Amino acid sequence: MEKIGKMIASLAYLVAALLLGSQPVAAADKEFVGSDKCKTCHARQYESWQNSYHSKMVRKKDDGILKAVVENWASDGANAGPSKGNVDGKPYSLNDVVFVIGSNWKQRFLVKNAATGNHQFMDRQWNRMSGKWEPYGQKNDWETQCSTCHATGFRITGYDPAKPQEQKWSMAEQNVGCEACHGPGALHVKAPNKKTIYSFAGKSVEQASLVCGYCHIRGENLKFKTAQGNDSEYLPAPKVGDTYKPGDDWRKWYPSEAIIPGVHAEDKIDAAYDGDLKGMFKVDEIAKAGGFYDSGKHHQQYQEYIQSSHYKKNLMSCGGCHSSHAPKTGNVIVAKDTCAKCHNASFTVEKYMPGSGSTAAGLTVRTHTFNKNQTRTTSGVTAKGEPEYYRK
């Protein structure tokens, strides 16, 4: 029986390798158990997580591609559909798409990169709000640029600084699963109690916000390069073989090997940065007058939030307004209703949370500094209800 069990495990690993490339999702991570296992005891929480966009961040094409994308794939002219891989420049078709990223505001598409065995982005993205194709220029393998936040239990398992294209990696779950926020669950399965899993109950504003901040941030990693040899935006654990776990103080991981403006004392928000960090904050007269800095790019909610009174006065963490568990009625949180829980009707998201960082053409992410002297305007675009996915 033991031999049969090992044969089954090996077969599962082989199938994963065929589907995901030469460096597959780990078939059996000893620390992580996967979201499906969490459902065994936490069915209600699992269902609410499935209704959230965290669970829908990365999906196989047939599970999550938008209906509008399929219908407009062959459109031409100004709305020409995705056609080439961003890394190798080779043409790819709809049938070549392996995974889709996102669905509510925009959707991006991953195809294989034969040179590395990883996945690369195509050179177009679908803007769901405008209903149009637009260029997308990410020229790095997804696994070595984005996976640490778009997956759970991501690890670099082998790395040679001279050969970043040969780096090895593994992940416990190819999505933002339960354990991304609550930590690895193997020990919790063996000993089900609050001490064997990360809980937000009783945590300080600083501690709870750190979990969200690990991903909702923009920084530059100077230790691990992408497979293409570029500085990476992702921040995996500081040593090969380790992975981020909620409760870790990731701010102390890279005092000299990462640039994280606003978080590390030496990385000033108003400093001049090059590369991907260039123009990351709106350092202008509005910002200087208010003593705050809104993001010029997206993914920086944490760096903005720690400038706010909500954070500095220990009033509430990110979870005071947001939850990774969405009700059946939909994923969209009505922001104005959230503000009204603590403030009067004069506190509106339009007034205190205008658009800042651009995430797609005409789409901006709301600022999280909550400055009362805010005068910037937002795009005024709202989500068009729930996304409609293509189903065969």
Secondary structure in CASP SS format (residue, H / E / C, confidence):
PFRMAT SS
TARGET T0000
AUTHOR 0000-0000-0000
METHOD secondary structure of the structure
MODEL  1
M C 1.00
E H 1.00
K H 1.00
I H 1.00
G H 1.00
K H 1.00
M H 1.00
I H 1.00
A H 1.00
S H 1.00
L H 1.00
A H 1.00
Y H 1.00
L H 1.00
V H 1.00
A H 1.00
A H 1.00
L H 1.00
L H 1.00
L H 1.00
G C 1.00
S C 1.00
Q C 1.00
P C 1.00
V C 1.00
A C 1.00
A C 1.00
A C 1.00
D C 1.00
K C 1.00
E C 1.00
F C 1.00
V C 1.00
G C 1.00
S H 1.00
D H 1.00
K H 1.00
C H 1.00
K H 1.00
T C 1.00
C C 1.00
H C 1.00
A H 1.00
R H 1.00
Q H 1.00
Y H 1.00
E H 1.00
S H 1.00
W H 1.00
Q H 1.00
N C 1.00
S C 1.00
Y C 1.00
H C 1.00
S C 1.00
K C 1.00
M C 1.00
V E 1.00
R E 1.00
K E 1.00
K H 1.00
D H 1.00
D H 1.00
G H 1.00
I C 1.00
L E 1.00
K H 1.00
A H 1.00
V H 1.00
V H 1.00
E H 1.00
N H 1.00
W C 1.00
A C 1.00
S C 1.00
D C 1.00
G H 1.00
A H 1.00
N H 1.00
A C 1.00
G C 1.00
P C 1.00
S C 1.00
K E 1.00
G E 1.00
N C 1.00
V C 1.00
D C 1.00
G C 1.00
K C 1.00
P E 1.00
Y C 1.00
S C 1.00
L H 1.00
N H 1.00
D H 1.00
V C 1.00
V C 1.00
F E 1.00
V E 1.00
I E 1.00
G C 1.00
S C 1.00
N C 1.00
W C 1.00
K E 1.00
Q E 1.00
R E 1.00
F E 1.00
L E 1.00
V E 1.00
K E 1.00
N E 1.00
A C 1.00
A C 1.00
T C 1.00
G C 1.00
N E 1.00
H E 1.00
Q E 1.00
F E 1.00
M E 1.00
D C 1.00
R E 1.00
Q E 1.00
W E 1.00
N E 1.00
R C 1.00
M C 1.00
S C 1.00
G C 1.00
K E 1.00
W E 1.00
E E 1.00
P E 1.00
Y C 1.00
G C 1.00
Q C 1.00
K C 1.00
N C 1.00
D C 1.00
W H 1.00
E H 1.00
T H 1.00
Q C 1.00
C C 1.00
S H 1.00
T H 1.00
C H 1.00
H H 1.00
A C 1.00
T E 1.00
G C 1.00
F C 1.00
R E 1.00
I E 1.00
T E 1.00
G E 1.00
Y C 1.00
D C 1.00
P C 1.00
A C 1.00
K C 1.00
P H 1.00
Q H 1.00
E H 1.00
Q C 1.00
K E 1.00
W E 1.00
S E 1.00
M C 1.00
A C 1.00
E E 1.00
Q C 1.00
N C 1.00
V C 1.00
G C 1.00
C H 1.00
E H 1.00
A H 1.00
C H 1.00
H H 1.00
G C 1.00
P C 1.00
G C 1.00
A H 1.00
L H 1.00
H H 1.00
V H 1.00
K H 1.00
A C 1.00
P C 1.00
N C 1.00
K H 1.00
K H 1.00
T H 1.00
I C 1.00
Y C 1.00
S C 1.00
F C 1.00
A C 1.00
G C 1.00
K C 1.00
S C 1.00
V H 1.00
E H 1.00
Q H 1.00
A H 1.00
S H 1.00
L H 1.00
V H 1.00
C H 1.00
G H 1.00
Y C 1.00
C C 1.00
H C 1.00
I C 1.00
R C 1.00
G C 1.00
E E 1.00
N E 1.00
L E 1.00
K E 1.00
F E 1.00
K E 1.00
T C 1.00
A C 1.00
Q C 1.00
G C 1.00
N C 1.00
D E 1.00
S E 1.00
E C 1.00
Y C 1.00
L C 1.00
P C 1.00
A C 1.00
P C 1.00
K C 1.00
V C 1.00
G C 1.00
D C 1.00
T C 1.00
Y C 1.00
K C 1.00
P C 1.00
G C 1.00
D C 1.00
D C 1.00
W H 1.00
R H 1.00
K H 1.00
W C 1.00
Y C 1.00
P C 1.00
S C 1.00
E C 1.00
A E 1.00
I E 1.00
I C 1.00
P C 1.00
G C 1.00
V C 1.00
H C 1.00
A C 1.00
E C 1.00
D C 1.00
K C 1.00
I C 1.00
D C 1.00
A C 1.00
A C 1.00
Y C 1.00
D C 1.00
G H 1.00
D H 1.00
L H 1.00
K C 1.00
G C 1.00
M C 1.00
F E 1.00
K C 1.00
V C 1.00
D C 1.00
E H 1.00
I H 1.00
A H 1.00
K H 1.00
A H 1.00
G H 1.00
G C 1.00
F C 1.00
Y C 1.00
D C 1.00
S E 1.00
G C 1.00
K E 1.00
H C 1.00
H C 1.00
Q C 1.00
Q H 1.00
Y H 1.00
Q H 1.00
E H 1.00
Y H 1.00
I C 1.00
Q C 1.00
S C 1.00
S H 1.00
H H 1.00
Y H 1.00
K H 1.00
K C 1.00
N C 1.00
L C 1.00
M C 1.00
S C 1.00
C H 1.00
G H 1.00
G H 1.00
C C 1.00
H C 1.00
S C 1.00
S C 1.00
H C 1.00
A C 1.00
P C 1.00
K C 1.00
T C 1.00
G C 1.00
N C 1.00
V C 1.00
I C 1.00
V C 1.00
A H 1.00
K H 1.00
D H 1.00
T H 1.00
C H 1.00
A H 1.00
K C 1.00
C C 1.00
H C 1.00
N C 1.00
A C 1.00
S C 1.00
F C 1.00
T C 1.00
V H 1.00
E H 1.00
K H 1.00
Y H 1.00
M C 1.00
P C 1.00
G E 1.00
S E 1.00
G E 1.00
S E 1.00
T E 1.00
A E 1.00
A C 1.00
G C 1.00
L E 1.00
T E 1.00
V E 1.00
R E 1.00
T C 1.00
H C 1.00
T C 1.00
F C 1.00
N C 1.00
K C 1.00
N C 1.00
Q C 1.00
T C 1.00
R C 1.00
T C 1.00
T C 1.00
S C 1.00
G C 1.00
V C 1.00
T C 1.00
A C 1.00
K C 1.00
G C 1.00
E C 1.00
P C 1.00
E C 1.00
Y E 1.00
Y C 1.00
R C 1.00
K C 1.00
END
